Amino acid sequence: TGVVYHDGAKRQILGFLDANYQRPIYTLPAPFTFAGKQYTQLSISTWGAVAFGDADSTQVNYDPTVVSNMFRVPMVAVWYELFYYPTTARIITKTKPGSVVITWQNVLSRHSATPCTFQGELFTASGEIQLSYQSLSAADGLVGMSTGTETPTHQNAGEAPNADIPAYL
């Protein structure tokens, strides 16, 4: 058993603007070292990510639908997707000896009606991170890490010739 961090039965999330990093910030039982820096707090996202420290998630400073903006936040994307939270969905945190487990349970992807359940475990003594997936119905998700210091790269797009496309398209 663990502590319910967000409960869809108490507050459903049915739209993208109502989601993301939820308050209160989660306080770790012991400091966790990530990318050479120690953290004592986590910001847990309803979209399947854990940010280290207090994530600045205001729309002005951070648009989580744009991947290049994720480089501004030290984080682990366990399965980053724009999830909905029906009444059966929850985020559960559990403190174990030497680790903290964050579970996203029965969340719904915008791409599927089948619930997803997955988790990330942070081992405070070693700094290791374990990602586990029970069910993923969504093929579109992002898994990865950012130290918050990376510089995003951008590609310039040029005009593509389209002479062979039929006129009705």
Buried (B, 14 or more C-beta within 10 A) or exposed (E): EBEBBBBBEEEBBEEBEEBBBBEEBBEBEEEBBBEEBEBBBBBBBBBBBBBBBBBEBEEEEBEBEEBEEBBBBBBBBBBBBBBBBBEEBBBBBBBEEEBBBBBBBBBBBEEBEEBBBBBBBBBBEEBEBEEEEEEBBBEEBBBEBBBBEEEEEEEEEEEEEEEEEEEEE
